[in-house]
Amino acid sequence: MASRDINVIALVKGGERYVFLYDDDSRDQALEALARHAANPDLSFSWYDAAVLGQKVRQSTPRPTRLRFGPRADRHA
């Protein structure tokens, strides 16, 4: 089942605020949105901004949960 947690990355640049919301299933779309904003000459959002925020999106990929095992019942400590 997909996670319903919402991830948020934001950038304040001058008088502009860029806020991107995405869930774990829409990371690729978030990266595409960063690229669209960087390609828009009417915005101050640069390719550098897209690269930095894109790295944060990629780093926020959930890691598999590690299982922790207790001591074996047939062994004495």
C-alpha positions, 0 to 999 in steps of 0.5 A: 500500500502506498504511503500517504505522507506528504513530502515538502521542499521549499525555496525562498528566493527574493520575493518569490516562494517555491513550495513543492508537495509530493508523495512517495509515489510522485517523486518523478513528477516532482523532479519534472516540476522542478525542471519546468520551473527552471526552464521558465524564463519568467521565474527566478528559479534556476537550474542550480535551484532545480539541481539542489532541490532535486537532490533533496527529493532523491535523498528523501527516498524511503529506505527499507525498514530493517528488521531487528531480531532479539536473542534466540530463545534456545541460547542462554546469554 
